[in-house]
Amino acid sequence: MIRIAPSILSANMCRLEEDVKRALSAGADMVHVDVMDGHFVPNITIGIPVVRSLRECCDAELDVHLMIRDAERYAPSFVEAGADIVTVHVEAAPHLNRVLTSIRESGGQCGVVLNPATPISSVSEALEISDMVLLMSVNPGFGGQRFIGRSLERISKLKMMIEERGLDIPIEIDGGIDPGNAAEVVEAGADVLVAGSSVFTANGGDVENNIAALRSAAMLGSQRRGR
């Protein structure tokens, strides 16, 4: 089943618990948490205390995306705060094996992230120790950006690489996902759709109908893909 992961980057931080629970009640499968440090990406968002608070208010899977320079130092702390899976950028982790191992040793699942211009081959040596691969379909840092069309080719290429090795690793796609492109993204090979503004702010913030539209498009893409 294709999973939908609303990104709280586009939620109302003054009523974060309400927005998250609303999205989950509407059929979302997990919660995507974007952590930015103002160095690796040109924005500052949230950190460990918010993840801990989310863990206290919901039982859903917390998918924490670290867009920070010193991922090796902080990743285990996010697991301890309640993150179920922590993903780190290839571009920001010179000792990728070490940080992925540290996440697993802390009790969480681990994943790797690639920016739009980073070659798919960069993740090759990390596939066997990853629980997920996240492909950015926008340049990270801000919500509401337009989907980069070339990402479809990258999804397909990564999917082929995973299947050729006989692995079963979900591909997550993040950036500009909406009902207009979700079907082709899933058809290309994506298993998890991260959506922020298209869930929390589109159509006047009609979260229920927004998630229903994403789910419908994802099902269409899944049928085309033969899943």
C-alpha positions as CSV (number, residue, x, y, z in Angstrom):
1,M,0.0,0.0,0.0
2,I,1.2,3.5,-0.9
3,R,1.7,5.5,2.3
4,I,0.9,9.2,2.6
5,A,3.1,11.2,5.0
6,P,1.9,14.8,5.7
7,S,4.8,17.2,6.4
8,I,4.2,19.3,9.4
9,L,6.4,22.0,7.8
10,S,3.1,23.3,6.3
11,A,1.0,22.7,9.4
12,N,-0.1,25.5,11.8
13,M,2.5,25.3,14.6
14,C,0.0,27.0,17.0
15,R,-2.3,24.0,16.7
16,L,0.2,21.3,15.7
17,E,-1.4,18.5,17.6
18,E,-4.8,19.3,16.2
19,D,-3.5,19.4,12.6
20,V,-1.6,16.2,13.0
21,K,-4.5,14.3,14.5
22,R,-6.8,15.7,11.8
23,A,-4.5,14.4,9.1
24,L,-4.3,11.0,10.7
25,S,-8.0,10.8,11.1
26,A,-8.4,11.7,7.4
27,G,-6.3,8.7,6.4
28,A,-2.6,9.7,6.6
29,D,-0.3,6.8,7.3
30,M,2.6,8.6,9.0
31,V,3.9,12.0,10.0
32,H,6.8,13.6,8.3
33,V,9.0,15.9,10.4
34,D,11.4,18.2,8.6
35,V,14.4,19.3,10.8
36,M,16.5,22.1,9.4
37,D,19.4,23.9,10.9
38,G,20.0,27.0,8.8
39,H,23.4,25.7,7.7
40,F,22.8,22.7,5.5
41,V,19.6,24.3,4.2
42,P,18.7,28.0,4.3
43,N,15.9,27.6,6.8
44,I,15.5,26.8,10.5
45,T,12.5,24.7,11.7
46,I,12.1,22.5,14.7
47,G,14.1,20.0,16.7
48,I,14.1,17.3,19.3
49,P,11.5,18.8,21.8
50,V,8.8,18.9,19.0
51,V,9.5,15.3,18.1
52,R,9.1,14.3,21.7
53,S,5.8,16.2,22.0
54,L,4.5,14.6,18.8
55,R,5.4,11.2,20.3
56,E,3.4,12.0,23.4
57,C,0.3,13.0,21.4
58,C,0.1,10.4,18.7
59,D,0.9,6.8,18.0
60,A,1.6,7.2,14.3
61,E,4.9,6.5,12.7
62,L,7.2,9.5,13.0
63,D,9.4,10.0,9.9
64,V,12.1,12.5,10.8
65,H,14.1,14.0,7.9
66,L,17.3,15.6,9.1
67,M,18.5,18.5,6.9
68,I,21.3,19.3,9.2
69,R,25.1,19.3,9.0
70,D,26.0,17.3,12.1
71,A,23.5,14.4,11.6
72,E,25.9,12.0,13.2
73,R,25.8,13.9,16.5
74,Y,22.1,14.4,16.7
75,A,20.4,11.4,15.0
76,P,20.4,9.0,18.0
77,S,18.8,11.7,20.1
78,F,15.8,12.0,17.7
79,V,15.3,8.2,18.0
80,E,15.4,8.6,21.8
81,A,12.8,11.4,21.5
82,G,10.4,9.1,19.7
83,A,11.3,9.1,16.0
84,D,10.6,5.7,14.3
85,I,12.7,6.4,11.3
86,V,15.4,9.0,10.8
87,T,16.7,9.9,7.4
88,V,20.0,11.7,6.7
89,H,21.4,13.3,3.6
90,V,24.3,11.7,1.7
91,E,25.5,15.2,1.1
92,A,25.8,16.0,4.8
93,A,27.1,12.8,6.2
94,P,30.7,12.0,5.2
95,H,30.6,9.0,7.5
96,L,27.2,7.7,6.3
97,N,27.7,4.1,7.4
98,R,28.5,5.3,10.9
99,V,25.4,7.5,11.3
100,L,23.0,4.9,9.8
101,T,24.5,2.3,12.2
102,S,24.1,4.7,15.2
103,I,20.4,5.2,14.3
104,R,19.8,1.4,14.3
105,E,21.7,0.9,17.5
106,S,19.5,3.5,19.1
107,G,16.5,1.4,18.2
108,G,15.2,3.3,15.1
109,Q,15.0,2.6,11.4
110,C,17.4,4.5,9.2
111,G,17.3,6.0,5.7
112,V,19.3,8.0,3.3
113,V,18.3,11.2,1.4
114,L,19.5,12.5,-2.0
115,N,19.1,16.1,-3.2
116,P,17.8,16.6,-6.8
117,A,21.2,17.0,-8.4
118,T,23.0,14.2,-6.4
119,P,23.6,11.1,-8.6
120,I,21.5,8.1,-7.7
121,S,24.7,6.0,-7.6
122,S,25.7,7.9,-4.4
123,V,23.4,5.7,-2.4
124,S,24.7,2.5,-3.9
125,E,26.9,1.5,-1.0
126,A,24.3,2.3,1.6
127,L,21.3,0.4,0.3
128,E,22.0,-2.8,2.2
129,I,22.0,-0.9,5.5
130,S,19.0,1.4,4.8
131,D,15.4,0.9,5.7
132,M,14.3,3.7,3.3
133,V,15.6,6.0,0.5
134,L,14.2,9.5,0.3
135,L,14.5,11.3,-3.0
136,M,14.0,15.1,-2.9
137,S,12.0,16.4,-5.8
138,V,12.7,20.0,-4.9
139,N,15.8,21.7,-3.5
140,P,15.4,21.3,0.3
141,G,14.7,24.2,2.6
142,F,11.3,25.5,2.0
143,G,7.8,24.1,1.5
144,G,5.4,25.0,-1.4
145,Q,8.0,24.5,-4.2
146,R,7.2,23.1,-7.6
147,F,8.0,19.4,-8.3
148,I,11.1,18.9,-10.5
149,G,9.9,16.8,-13.4
150,R,13.2,15.0,-13.8
151,S,12.6,13.3,-10.5
152,L,10.4,10.7,-12.2
153,E,13.4,9.4,-14.1
154,R,15.4,9.3,-10.8
155,I,12.7,7.3,-9.0
156,S,12.6,4.7,-11.8
157,K,16.4,4.4,-11.8
158,L,16.5,4.0,-8.0
159,K,13.7,1.4,-8.2
160,M,15.6,-0.6,-10.8
161,M,18.7,-0.5,-8.7
162,I,16.9,-1.8,-5.6
163,E,15.1,-4.6,-7.5
164,E,18.3,-5.7,-9.3
165,R,19.8,-6.3,-5.9
166,G,16.8,-8.3,-4.7
167,L,16.1,-5.7,-1.9
168,D,12.8,-4.5,-0.6
169,I,13.4,-0.9,0.4
170,P,10.6,1.7,0.1
171,I,11.2,4.8,-1.9
172,E,10.0,8.1,-0.4
173,I,9.5,11.2,-2.5
174,D,9.4,14.7,-1.0
175,G,8.7,18.0,-2.7
176,G,5.9,19.4,-4.7
177,I,3.7,16.3,-4.4
178,D,0.0,16.9,-5.1
179,P,-3.0,15.1,-6.6
180,G,-1.9,16.3,-10.1
181,N,1.4,14.4,-10.0
182,A,1.0,11.7,-7.4
183,A,-0.2,9.0,-9.8
184,E,2.9,9.3,-12.1
185,V,5.2,9.5,-9.0
186,V,3.8,6.2,-7.7
187,E,3.8,4.7,-11.2
188,A,7.5,5.5,-11.4
189,G,8.2,3.6,-8.2
190,A,7.5,5.7,-5.1
191,D,6.1,4.0,-2.1
192,V,5.8,6.9,0.3
193,L,4.4,10.4,-0.6
194,V,5.4,13.4,1.5
195,A,3.0,16.2,1.1
196,G,2.9,19.5,3.0
197,S,1.0,22.4,1.5
198,S,-1.1,20.1,-0.6
199,V,-2.4,18.6,2.6
200,F,-2.5,21.4,5.1
201,T,-3.1,24.6,3.1
202,A,-4.5,23.7,-0.3
203,N,-8.2,24.3,-0.9
204,G,-8.6,26.4,2.2
205,G,-7.0,23.8,4.4
206,D,-9.5,21.1,3.6
207,V,-7.3,18.3,5.0
208,E,-9.8,15.5,4.6
209,N,-10.5,16.1,1.0
210,N,-6.9,16.9,0.2
211,I,-5.7,13.6,1.6
212,A,-8.6,11.8,-0.2
213,A,-7.5,13.3,-3.5
214,L,-3.9,12.2,-2.9
215,R,-5.0,8.7,-2.0
216,S,-7.1,8.5,-5.1
217,A,-4.2,9.6,-7.3
218,A,-1.8,7.2,-5.5
219,M,-4.2,4.3,-6.1
220,L,-4.3,5.1,-9.8
221,G,-0.6,5.2,-10.0
222,S,-0.4,1.9,-8.1
223,Q,-2.8,0.2,-10.5
224,R,-0.7,1.4,-13.5
225,R,2.4,0.1,-11.8
226,G,0.8,-3.3,-11.2
227,R,0.9,-3.4,-7.5
